[in-house]
Structure formats: structure tokens, C-alpha cells
Amino acid sequence: MDKQHYITEFIARRHDIEEKTRDFIDKMETKFFDGSIDRVMPEAEASKAEPAVDGERLLLTESTDSPKVREVELKDTTLEVLKRLLDYIYSSKLSLVHMKEELVIEVLGLANKYGFVDLVEAIVDHLKSIIHNSNLCNIFNISLQCVLTSLTDFCLEYADRNAELVLRSEGFLQLSENAVQQLISRDSFCAKEIDIFQAVGEWIKANSLENGQKLLNEVRLPLISLRDLLGSIRPTKLLSPDAILDAIQEQQQTKSAHLMHRAVIVPNVNIVTTSRGAQVITGEFKHADVMQYKGERGHTQHLITQEPADKEPGIVIELGKLYMINKIVMSLYERNANCWYSYFIELSMDNKNWLRVVDYREFLCRGQQNLYFERRPARFIRIVGTNCTTHNYFALTDFEALYTTEIMTFDSETKILIPDDNVATIKDDALVIDGVSKSRNALINGDTLGYDWNKGYTCHKIGCGSIVIQLPQPYIISTMRLLLWDCDSRSYSYHIDVSANKKDWKTVVDKTGEACQSWQHLKFEPVPVVFVRIVGTHNTVNEVFHCVHFECPSSPLPALIDEEQDAA
């Protein structure tokens, strides 16, 4: 390289250093006072570090003409930490690999205080890579102090997976009260409740806390055995006799499945796999090949009997450990097009006491079931078929359970899902089971443009028949949208009914006295829906009712979208 290149590189480098130094000065001025800074001195190192700080004076002088020498005391830090930060300012580099963990944490605190965003992110990534049971608590403390959400979440997830070791670590006693509360309040902090209580008691003692009720309230006393409540907890006098009696009473009056146990959370991952220790313990064909089912291959089933629900064994899956779940996806075995099932699903901790999370006994379901419910801990899952329209067996070809981070809305009474998006689609396993069309599911294929006089619509003769759409499972629906065939100026009259079982129908839309054309945006009171029946009652041109497109719940009308865009 030539001389000019080195000169240019030197000038650029010097400019960069000056900018970073000036930025550091500005940040400290903002923190402490208005005016120029001539010297920075760590409070604890003021006397013994004078030569080094004097050397730094030249670096941190903003105005050499200033008549006054002013000092800034950096509290809660050391000269070593400041030197590391200054090294970063000058070189844009800081080697973390060979630094002691305590020093890295201190540098993180100072860098975060003065807004060195890139450095903070680099240190956070480094700490994530070296975290272990011994240093977790120190890292967790600094993450809370600096409000570093990413690092905090990482620490919490690590603690969840190593809860018992964290409770026994020396660092646990150095956690702040807020940090302890955040840890033990989590449903996913999977340690024995008696161990959590004892660790909290040690923390209260070590930190000389006069009132530890804030932390003790996070201990789930009903999950602790009667023997430990009386033999281990009562002698500590950390809890009042009434608190212990209340816990005993709740134990006796509440089934274990209804208590909120701590459980492992593995977000968005199916935990019903052999690699995670899951197995079918009740049901026929327990080792079914779910990838290719035929005859007795690829499905698990049970005989539907007339036994009371609590006596019916059903299909029972034992999980590898206690997991938190809020979603189940399963496929019902469709022996033919009219094979529909009714069923319920329950969860248990001990294969004895059960909590029902899905109850579709009054609905006819088919195909893939996407089931959401409030999160619950489970070690056992029981699926019980109560009805099948074609035979006496309830059969599954696929089953998954997981903890989903999706945000879903449920009906408070029925616990049935209230969808935000259209579920009358081919991808959502909906079907058109009545009506005439050149393409069976043209009504729900999403095509609202490719129709003409000969194709792209579904119809029925007025006075007999109807158009029926079947959803794979019940949903709470309060809006619908349909496109009436509009290649000329004709108008139609119609009504729409809904049903849970294709026997009992309820009219939710009545347009029999109106002349309707093109897009129909329909609203009504929320109602559980599996079957939708569209019945045409009049056509101004002929005796056939034609519909191009259907969806529920509805999307906004194009006209409304245009109006919103124009208003914007």
C-alpha cells in the first residue's frame, strides 16, 4: 500500500475515535451536568489510579481552553471496567473470551448505562453462549437491572429446564427479590413444590427479609403433600396455620387435574412422539403406522360403547413427562365420505382424575381437528369417541399435542374457538357436500373472478335441494360473506341455516323478502356452526339459485376496503 493510503486510513481512524470519544463525553455530560468534561474518575479508584486517570484526561478533554478542571465520579464501577470500555471506544473491539465472567457482567452494566448498543448486544450474545447453572443467577440479575428482555427471557427458559439445579446453586441466594419472584411464579419452572418452598425459606434467611410473604405467595401449597405440609413446612413458622389449613382443604376438595401444576413448556413443538417418550397405553392398534394407513395399519381405535363417559376407556396417550399444552391436532379416520364422529378429550396428571378440555359430543366432526384450549399441564391425554355415523368405532390416524404461542379467542361458555379468518376453505378441510357444480369445492376455493355463464359457481334448483358446506369441526360464527352470480342484472332471494349435527337447523340469515345481488355481507348473533345450508327461494330470471363464493367468518367487502383507502 502507498503512503497516501496509510495517511487516509489514519485520518479516517482518528476521526472515528474522536467521534466515539465525543459521543461518550456527551453521554456522561447528559448524566451528570451541563458543560465540558476534563477528567473521568471511578469513585472507588480515585486515589490509587491517579496516573492512569491523568493519562485519560487528555483523551476526555473536550475543551483544552476551559479555565476549570472538572471531574465526573463514575459510581458503582472500577478502573478496570472503565479501561475496558475505553478500549472499545478506541478500537471498536473488545475480547470477551478471556475476560472473567464477573468483569464481563460489569462491563455490560456500564455499557448499557451509557448507551453502547452494539457492545451491549455483543455481550448479551456472549453471555448466552456461556450460561450454566453456576452463573445463571448473576446473569439473570444483570439482565433485570439493565432491562435486557432478550437476555432475561433466555435466562428464564434456561432456568425452566434446570429448575432443581438452580434452586440448589449458591447464586440463587444472591438473586434480587424480584428475580426470585419471576422465577418461581412461572408455570414452566419445573421443580418440586417442597423444594421451591425450602429454597425460598433459605433465601429469606440469607437476605434477612422480615416479611417474605411476596415470595411465599408464589409457592403452590396445595401441590405439597400433607406429610410435608405438616412435617416440614409448619415447623418453619414461615406460614400461618390458616394458610396451611387452607392448602389442605383445597387438596381434599379439588381433583389433582384441576390444580395448576408446573410443567415443561416446549413452544410450538409436538410432544407426542416416541423420541419424547410418548406412548399409546389404551386403545386398539397402539403401534399404528400413521404415515400410511390401510385397513388395520395406520390408525388407533376404540369401540364406542354405551358406558358412562367416566367409565369409557377410550384412547389414552401417556406423555414422556409432565408437559404444558394448549393445542391438539388430530385426524379422524374417514372410512367413507359420510363417516363423521362425536367425541371429547380430557387431561390427567395420574390417569385417574380427568379434566375435560374439548367437548364435541353434540357435534359431527370429520377430517383434521385443530383444537385450542386454555393451557393446562398433562401427563395423560384421553380421547373418547361417543358417536360415529357409519360404524361403532372411533378411530384416529394422526395425533399431536403442543404448547402453541398463537393467540386464540374462545367462547366463554362453550370454549369453542372463535376464528379471525375464514375457515370455510379447502386448506382448512371444509367441504361442499350438497349442491351442483362442475368442480366440487368451487364455492370455497377462493376464486372470486374466474366464473362465467358455464363455470365457477355452485347451484341448486329452487324449491328442492340446497347448497350445504360442512366445516370439519365446530366454530363460533357471527359473520358470513357470499358472492351471488352476477353476470347479468338478475337478483335472488335466499335464507341461510346452520346446524351442529345436520338434523337440527337454525336460521341465521333471512333474505327471502329482498332482492339481492352480487356480494352479501351478513351479520348475526354468534352461534356454534358445523353445517351451513344456503337455500335459494327466488331468481328473477329462472328457477335456479347460483352462488360463486362463500366464507365464514367474512372478510371485509371490497367496497368497504376501497372506502377505507379513500378515507386514508
Secondary structure as UniProt FT lines:
FT   HELIX           3..32
FT   STRAND          39..42
FT   HELIX           43..45
FT   TURN            46..49
FT   HELIX           50..59
FT   TURN            64..65
FT   STRAND          71..74
FT   TURN            75..76
FT   HELIX           79..91
FT   TURN            97..98
FT   HELIX           101..113
FT   TURN            114..115
FT   HELIX           117..130
FT   TURN            133..135
FT   HELIX           136..145
FT   TURN            146..147
FT   HELIX           149..161
FT   HELIX           163..168
FT   HELIX           170..174
FT   HELIX           177..184
FT   TURN            187..188
FT   HELIX           193..206
FT   TURN            207..208
FT   HELIX           213..216
FT   TURN            217..218
FT   HELIX           221..223
FT   HELIX           226..228
FT   HELIX           229..233
FT   HELIX           234..236
FT   HELIX           241..253
FT   HELIX           256..258
FT   HELIX           274..276
FT   STRAND          279..282
FT   TURN            286..287
FT   TURN            290..291
FT   TURN            295..296
FT   STRAND          300..303
FT   HELIX           309..311
FT   STRAND          315..332
FT   TURN            337..338
FT   STRAND          341..348
FT   STRAND          354..365
FT   STRAND          368..388
FT   STRAND          393..403
FT   TURN            412..414
FT   TURN            426..429
FT   STRAND          431..434
FT   TURN            440..441
FT   HELIX           442..444
FT   STRAND          458..461
FT   TURN            462..463
FT   STRAND          467..484
FT   STRAND          492..499
FT   STRAND          505..516
FT   STRAND          519..539
FT   STRAND          544..551
FT   HELIX           558..567
//
